[in-house]
């Protein structure tokens, strides 16, 4: 997929923080901004997936898929956030079927 361009305005403090990041990493501003946004999106996806899992709207497996991380890592994070791991036999069957469909 070709890259897309987005124009954005930043308040002076945030702009200076972006420049500081770029200087520390030794990268151009555009690359610094892209890295910071990618990190923010990863955190947002993890937060979203944990919230959905905590609320019982998705299984731990589906939450790991939303977050883009391995299931074992999602379980570790959920435990560290003191979110109970609730995984029923029905969840296991549903997730197994979903994995089977994806690998075909």
Secondary structure, DSSP 8 states (H G I E B T S, - for coil): -----------HHHHHHHHHHHHHHT--HHHHHHHHHHHHHHHHHHHHHHHHHHTTSS-HHHHHHHHTS-HHHHHHHHHHTT------HHHHHHHHHHHHHHH-
